[in-house]
Amino acid sequence: MIEFTQESILIFGFPIYYYGIILMIGVAASVYLAYREARRKEMDTEFMWDSLIWVLIGGILGARLWHIITPPPSMVEQGITFKYYVTHPLDALNIRLGGLGIAGAVIGGLIAFFIYSRRRGQDFAQWIDVAAPVIPLGQAIGRWGNFINQELYGAPSNLPWAIFIDPQHRLPGFSDVAYYHPIFLYESLWNLASVFFLFWVSRRYAEELIPGDLFLLYLITYPTIRIILDFIRLDASEIAGLNANQVFMVVVLLAAVLGLILRHRCKGKERK
């Protein structure tokens, strides 16, 4: 028996959440685009398919761990903190309960891919440049899962494109506020634009780019939008009173900019 609810498809009572379906569509679209790009560059596509399972495992573990370390204030108020997960390991492992962080997904997937590419003798820098334009595609699609779950919305808004949030999904202190900034939409559109921008750079400046440059550009484009949007994001994760994701993204952005400058400065000296 199949039954449709607001958040899932029930197959003989077992829920398949729309959020998970949307995430998998994002993954599939990213993988397909990466495959096309690897073929264009005449790279080993068989290696790409072989590495996929390890990247997915690393990404999921990283995303979950990031959430466990940086739970949002609304969950902290319910007693769901890092200490809670330490004493409830089964809940920590149960990703169906929700709680995945994009920063952790990228870090976890990157670490897993680095280890696997080294074991297979592949050029890690070249491969992450293949991944750079397609990661934001997966993010752009995946953010619509937040729309389904009525989460990742910003401050109250009366703009024409503000979204309605059902009372049961409103944060404490906002029960009487109906419309909010659709942060998921802002980020989705930015990420979609990043896909085109990074592909344009990869072709327009193909001769000037050093392997790894494109991924460093991704580490500038994505943190930029996260830093901006977290100023209006409600329920942002905090560590020691600071916005955890915002601080982390500032560090990543500055490191990526510095990395690009130093790499090309060294390249310029070599040419001389």
C-alpha beads as a LAMMPS data file, in Angstrom:
LAMMPS data file: protein, C-alpha beads

272 atoms
271 bonds

1 atom types
1 bond types

-500.0 500.0 xlo xhi
-500.0 500.0 ylo yhi
-500.0 500.0 zlo zhi

Masses

1 110.0

Atoms # bond

1 1 1 0.000 0.000 0.000
2 1 1 1.325 3.437 -0.968
3 1 1 0.207 6.593 0.797
4 1 1 1.314 10.191 0.253
5 1 1 1.722 12.592 3.180
6 1 1 2.966 16.182 3.356
7 1 1 6.571 15.102 4.057
8 1 1 6.907 11.548 2.750
9 1 1 5.679 8.614 0.717
10 1 1 4.531 5.722 2.899
11 1 1 5.199 2.320 1.356
12 1 1 3.558 -0.300 3.578
13 1 1 4.016 2.099 6.484
14 1 1 7.700 2.791 5.791
15 1 1 8.339 6.515 5.093
16 1 1 10.433 7.653 2.144
17 1 1 10.962 11.331 2.821
18 1 1 10.732 13.864 -0.004
19 1 1 13.800 15.555 1.495
20 1 1 15.864 12.420 0.897
21 1 1 14.467 12.001 -2.620
22 1 1 15.404 15.580 -3.504
23 1 1 18.911 15.114 -2.089
24 1 1 19.394 12.002 -4.217
25 1 1 18.174 13.853 -7.320
26 1 1 20.799 16.497 -6.565
27 1 1 23.486 13.847 -6.189
28 1 1 22.456 12.130 -9.427
29 1 1 22.478 15.410 -11.380
30 1 1 25.917 16.300 -10.004
31 1 1 27.373 12.885 -10.792
32 1 1 26.031 12.960 -14.344
33 1 1 27.486 16.419 -14.952
34 1 1 30.819 15.349 -13.443
35 1 1 30.842 12.328 -15.750
36 1 1 30.273 14.568 -18.796
37 1 1 33.054 16.913 -17.698
38 1 1 35.476 14.034 -17.035
39 1 1 34.771 12.643 -20.504
40 1 1 35.365 16.065 -22.060
41 1 1 38.750 16.210 -20.344
42 1 1 39.479 12.600 -21.357
43 1 1 39.893 11.498 -17.737
44 1 1 39.331 8.030 -16.258
45 1 1 35.545 7.881 -15.832
46 1 1 35.728 4.336 -14.460
47 1 1 37.719 5.686 -11.520
48 1 1 35.034 8.319 -10.987
49 1 1 32.283 5.692 -10.723
50 1 1 34.432 3.546 -8.417
51 1 1 35.066 6.475 -6.089
52 1 1 31.412 7.512 -5.869
53 1 1 30.409 5.191 -3.016
54 1 1 33.344 6.334 -0.878
55 1 1 32.579 9.995 -1.510
56 1 1 28.913 9.461 -0.592
57 1 1 29.811 7.641 2.628
58 1 1 32.358 10.295 3.569
59 1 1 29.934 13.068 2.713
60 1 1 27.064 11.618 4.745
61 1 1 29.267 10.933 7.773
62 1 1 30.793 14.404 7.556
63 1 1 27.394 16.070 7.182
64 1 1 26.004 14.230 10.204
65 1 1 29.085 14.877 12.328
66 1 1 28.945 18.588 11.496
67 1 1 25.352 18.738 12.703
68 1 1 26.197 16.836 15.887
69 1 1 29.018 19.253 16.701
70 1 1 27.000 22.364 15.803
71 1 1 23.320 21.775 16.659
72 1 1 21.042 24.823 16.142
73 1 1 19.743 26.731 19.203
74 1 1 16.207 25.368 18.740
75 1 1 17.516 21.824 19.258
76 1 1 19.789 22.862 22.106
77 1 1 16.713 24.230 23.907
78 1 1 15.188 20.741 23.600
79 1 1 18.286 19.225 25.186
80 1 1 19.638 17.848 21.892
81 1 1 23.266 18.889 22.231
82 1 1 26.632 17.334 21.453
83 1 1 26.542 15.687 24.887
84 1 1 23.115 14.247 24.073
85 1 1 24.438 12.541 20.957
86 1 1 27.426 11.177 22.891
87 1 1 25.061 9.502 25.340
88 1 1 22.594 8.480 22.597
89 1 1 24.849 7.040 19.864
90 1 1 21.972 5.410 17.991
91 1 1 20.329 8.820 17.531
92 1 1 23.671 10.176 16.323
93 1 1 23.790 7.497 13.628
94 1 1 20.139 7.831 12.627
95 1 1 20.274 10.366 9.791
96 1 1 16.544 9.836 9.225
97 1 1 16.001 11.994 12.309
98 1 1 17.386 14.902 10.305
99 1 1 20.379 17.102 10.811
100 1 1 22.935 17.309 8.002
101 1 1 25.455 20.099 7.458
102 1 1 26.688 21.031 3.985
103 1 1 30.082 22.111 5.304
104 1 1 30.593 18.690 6.857
105 1 1 29.391 16.951 3.690
106 1 1 32.003 18.742 1.573
107 1 1 34.776 18.124 4.107
108 1 1 33.889 14.450 4.583
109 1 1 33.509 13.789 0.866
110 1 1 36.772 15.597 0.143
111 1 1 38.731 13.597 2.710
112 1 1 37.314 10.303 1.438
113 1 1 38.078 11.236 -2.170
114 1 1 41.616 12.372 -1.310
115 1 1 42.406 9.027 0.349
116 1 1 40.837 7.009 -2.466
117 1 1 42.481 9.009 -5.266
118 1 1 45.901 8.623 -3.621
119 1 1 45.415 4.854 -3.349
120 1 1 44.447 4.682 -7.017
121 1 1 47.287 6.937 -8.168
122 1 1 44.960 9.615 -9.553
123 1 1 45.633 13.365 -9.662
124 1 1 43.534 14.707 -6.789
125 1 1 43.798 18.363 -7.874
126 1 1 42.533 17.659 -11.397
127 1 1 39.597 15.663 -10.106
128 1 1 38.435 18.260 -7.581
129 1 1 38.396 20.768 -10.440
130 1 1 35.956 18.428 -12.197
131 1 1 33.868 18.376 -9.014
132 1 1 34.002 22.138 -8.371
133 1 1 31.250 23.251 -10.823
134 1 1 28.952 20.297 -10.086
135 1 1 28.937 20.447 -6.273
136 1 1 26.873 23.671 -6.279
137 1 1 24.404 22.016 -8.672
138 1 1 23.711 19.346 -6.061
139 1 1 23.401 22.052 -3.424
140 1 1 21.028 24.106 -5.583
141 1 1 18.705 21.117 -6.006
142 1 1 19.104 19.806 -2.465
143 1 1 18.051 23.113 -0.901
144 1 1 14.516 22.492 -2.159
145 1 1 14.325 19.724 0.404
146 1 1 14.426 22.514 2.989
147 1 1 11.371 24.027 1.293
148 1 1 9.477 20.740 1.659
149 1 1 10.451 20.539 5.345
150 1 1 9.683 24.237 5.916
151 1 1 13.127 24.891 7.342
152 1 1 16.114 27.115 6.574
153 1 1 14.088 30.282 6.421
154 1 1 15.282 33.716 7.412
155 1 1 13.985 36.680 9.340
156 1 1 10.320 37.721 9.075
157 1 1 9.572 39.469 5.789
158 1 1 6.728 41.181 3.978
159 1 1 8.406 41.038 0.568
160 1 1 6.321 39.661 -2.339
161 1 1 8.402 36.462 -2.441
162 1 1 8.316 35.802 1.308
163 1 1 7.220 32.254 2.145
164 1 1 4.487 31.115 4.506
165 1 1 5.585 28.825 7.323
166 1 1 3.019 26.618 9.056
167 1 1 2.655 27.300 12.800
168 1 1 4.123 23.909 13.754
169 1 1 7.342 24.742 11.877
170 1 1 7.849 28.204 13.343
171 1 1 10.647 28.796 15.798
172 1 1 10.015 29.736 19.433
173 1 1 9.165 33.417 19.725
174 1 1 7.807 33.610 16.162
175 1 1 4.491 31.792 16.555
176 1 1 2.523 34.852 15.415
177 1 1 4.719 35.566 12.382
178 1 1 3.591 33.906 9.151
179 1 1 6.004 35.032 6.384
180 1 1 9.789 34.813 6.191
181 1 1 12.777 35.257 3.874
182 1 1 13.188 32.079 1.758
183 1 1 16.892 31.629 2.489
184 1 1 16.844 28.189 0.830
185 1 1 15.753 29.905 -2.411
186 1 1 18.408 32.615 -2.245
187 1 1 21.120 30.027 -1.729
188 1 1 19.726 27.735 -4.417
189 1 1 19.752 30.501 -7.036
190 1 1 23.263 31.600 -6.057
191 1 1 24.543 28.034 -6.323
192 1 1 22.915 27.610 -9.723
193 1 1 24.628 30.790 -10.905
194 1 1 27.908 29.440 -9.488
195 1 1 27.607 26.368 -11.708
196 1 1 27.571 28.515 -14.836
197 1 1 30.272 30.847 -13.505
198 1 1 32.693 28.037 -12.669
199 1 1 32.140 26.305 -16.008
200 1 1 32.722 29.626 -17.779
201 1 1 35.982 30.179 -15.878
202 1 1 37.132 26.626 -16.600
203 1 1 36.822 27.253 -20.337
204 1 1 37.649 30.943 -20.620
205 1 1 40.846 30.697 -18.564
206 1 1 41.796 27.084 -19.241
207 1 1 45.397 27.996 -20.084
208 1 1 45.917 30.152 -16.992
209 1 1 44.367 27.834 -14.398
210 1 1 46.511 25.661 -12.152
211 1 1 44.981 22.280 -11.146
212 1 1 42.967 22.940 -8.008
213 1 1 42.186 26.576 -8.860
214 1 1 38.590 25.882 -9.806
215 1 1 37.900 24.203 -6.481
216 1 1 39.455 27.164 -4.673
217 1 1 37.052 29.405 -6.600
218 1 1 34.184 27.241 -5.351
219 1 1 35.558 27.773 -1.828
220 1 1 35.108 31.495 -2.464
221 1 1 31.705 31.526 -4.173
222 1 1 29.836 29.293 -1.718
223 1 1 31.191 30.782 1.531
224 1 1 30.320 34.247 0.200
225 1 1 26.602 33.502 0.061
226 1 1 26.616 31.638 3.376
227 1 1 28.301 34.537 5.147
228 1 1 25.758 36.992 3.729
229 1 1 22.654 34.878 4.346
230 1 1 23.569 33.940 7.899
231 1 1 23.024 37.576 8.886
232 1 1 19.284 37.039 8.344
233 1 1 19.126 33.326 9.156
234 1 1 17.122 32.295 12.183
235 1 1 18.294 29.441 14.376
236 1 1 21.940 29.620 13.270
237 1 1 24.276 27.198 15.044
238 1 1 26.515 28.776 17.659
239 1 1 29.777 27.901 19.388
240 1 1 30.953 30.131 22.247
241 1 1 28.338 32.692 21.254
242 1 1 29.550 32.950 17.662
243 1 1 27.758 31.875 14.494
244 1 1 29.641 28.616 13.847
245 1 1 28.959 28.326 10.129
246 1 1 29.587 31.985 9.427
247 1 1 32.939 32.027 11.206
248 1 1 34.001 28.815 9.492
249 1 1 33.020 30.171 6.070
250 1 1 34.991 33.382 6.649
251 1 1 38.087 31.302 7.411
252 1 1 37.560 29.117 4.326
253 1 1 36.995 32.106 2.038
254 1 1 40.107 33.950 3.244
255 1 1 42.213 30.786 2.978
256 1 1 40.974 30.154 -0.583
257 1 1 41.701 33.740 -1.681
258 1 1 45.172 33.576 -0.125
259 1 1 45.785 30.211 -1.762
260 1 1 44.901 31.512 -5.221
261 1 1 47.082 34.590 -4.813
262 1 1 50.124 32.645 -3.573
263 1 1 49.804 29.922 -6.206
264 1 1 49.700 32.362 -9.093
265 1 1 52.383 34.567 -7.615
266 1 1 54.684 31.533 -7.503
267 1 1 53.643 30.607 -11.049
268 1 1 54.463 34.121 -12.226
269 1 1 57.931 33.937 -10.666
270 1 1 58.594 30.582 -12.358
271 1 1 57.788 32.103 -15.746
272 1 1 60.348 34.843 -15.147

Bonds

1 1 1 2
2 1 2 3
3 1 3 4
4 1 4 5
5 1 5 6
6 1 6 7
7 1 7 8
8 1 8 9
9 1 9 10
10 1 10 11
11 1 11 12
12 1 12 13
13 1 13 14
14 1 14 15
15 1 15 16
16 1 16 17
17 1 17 18
18 1 18 19
19 1 19 20
20 1 20 21
21 1 21 22
22 1 22 23
23 1 23 24
24 1 24 25
25 1 25 26
26 1 26 27
27 1 27 28
28 1 28 29
29 1 29 30
30 1 30 31
31 1 31 32
32 1 32 33
33 1 33 34
34 1 34 35
35 1 35 36
36 1 36 37
37 1 37 38
38 1 38 39
39 1 39 40
40 1 40 41
41 1 41 42
42 1 42 43
43 1 43 44
44 1 44 45
45 1 45 46
46 1 46 47
47 1 47 48
48 1 48 49
49 1 49 50
50 1 50 51
51 1 51 52
52 1 52 53
53 1 53 54
54 1 54 55
55 1 55 56
56 1 56 57
57 1 57 58
58 1 58 59
59 1 59 60
60 1 60 61
61 1 61 62
62 1 62 63
63 1 63 64
64 1 64 65
65 1 65 66
66 1 66 67
67 1 67 68
68 1 68 69
69 1 69 70
70 1 70 71
71 1 71 72
72 1 72 73
73 1 73 74
74 1 74 75
75 1 75 76
76 1 76 77
77 1 77 78
78 1 78 79
79 1 79 80
80 1 80 81
81 1 81 82
82 1 82 83
83 1 83 84
84 1 84 85
85 1 85 86
86 1 86 87
87 1 87 88
88 1 88 89
89 1 89 90
90 1 90 91
91 1 91 92
92 1 92 93
93 1 93 94
94 1 94 95
95 1 95 96
96 1 96 97
97 1 97 98
98 1 98 99
99 1 99 100
100 1 100 101
101 1 101 102
102 1 102 103
103 1 103 104
104 1 104 105
105 1 105 106
106 1 106 107
107 1 107 108
108 1 108 109
109 1 109 110
110 1 110 111
111 1 111 112
112 1 112 113
113 1 113 114
114 1 114 115
115 1 115 116
116 1 116 117
117 1 117 118
118 1 118 119
119 1 119 120
120 1 120 121
121 1 121 122
122 1 122 123
123 1 123 124
124 1 124 125
125 1 125 126
126 1 126 127
127 1 127 128
128 1 128 129
129 1 129 130
130 1 130 131
131 1 131 132
132 1 132 133
133 1 133 134
134 1 134 135
135 1 135 136
136 1 136 137
137 1 137 138
138 1 138 139
139 1 139 140
140 1 140 141
141 1 141 142
142 1 142 143
143 1 143 144
144 1 144 145
145 1 145 146
146 1 146 147
147 1 147 148
148 1 148 149
149 1 149 150
150 1 150 151
151 1 151 152
152 1 152 153
153 1 153 154
154 1 154 155
155 1 155 156
156 1 156 157
157 1 157 158
158 1 158 159
159 1 159 160
160 1 160 161
161 1 161 162
162 1 162 163
163 1 163 164
164 1 164 165
165 1 165 166
166 1 166 167
167 1 167 168
168 1 168 169
169 1 169 170
170 1 170 171
171 1 171 172
172 1 172 173
173 1 173 174
174 1 174 175
175 1 175 176
176 1 176 177
177 1 177 178
178 1 178 179
179 1 179 180
180 1 180 181
181 1 181 182
182 1 182 183
183 1 183 184
184 1 184 185
185 1 185 186
186 1 186 187
187 1 187 188
188 1 188 189
189 1 189 190
190 1 190 191
191 1 191 192
192 1 192 193
193 1 193 194
194 1 194 195
195 1 195 196
196 1 196 197
197 1 197 198
198 1 198 199
199 1 199 200
200 1 200 201
201 1 201 202
202 1 202 203
203 1 203 204
204 1 204 205
205 1 205 206
206 1 206 207
207 1 207 208
208 1 208 209
209 1 209 210
210 1 210 211
211 1 211 212
212 1 212 213
213 1 213 214
214 1 214 215
215 1 215 216
216 1 216 217
217 1 217 218
218 1 218 219
219 1 219 220
220 1 220 221
221 1 221 222
222 1 222 223
223 1 223 224
224 1 224 225
225 1 225 226
226 1 226 227
227 1 227 228
228 1 228 229
229 1 229 230
230 1 230 231
231 1 231 232
232 1 232 233
233 1 233 234
234 1 234 235
235 1 235 236
236 1 236 237
237 1 237 238
238 1 238 239
239 1 239 240
240 1 240 241
241 1 241 242
242 1 242 243
243 1 243 244
244 1 244 245
245 1 245 246
246 1 246 247
247 1 247 248
248 1 248 249
249 1 249 250
250 1 250 251
251 1 251 252
252 1 252 253
253 1 253 254
254 1 254 255
255 1 255 256
256 1 256 257
257 1 257 258
258 1 258 259
259 1 259 260
260 1 260 261
261 1 261 262
262 1 262 263
263 1 263 264
264 1 264 265
265 1 265 266
266 1 266 267
267 1 267 268
268 1 268 269
269 1 269 270
270 1 270 271
271 1 271 272
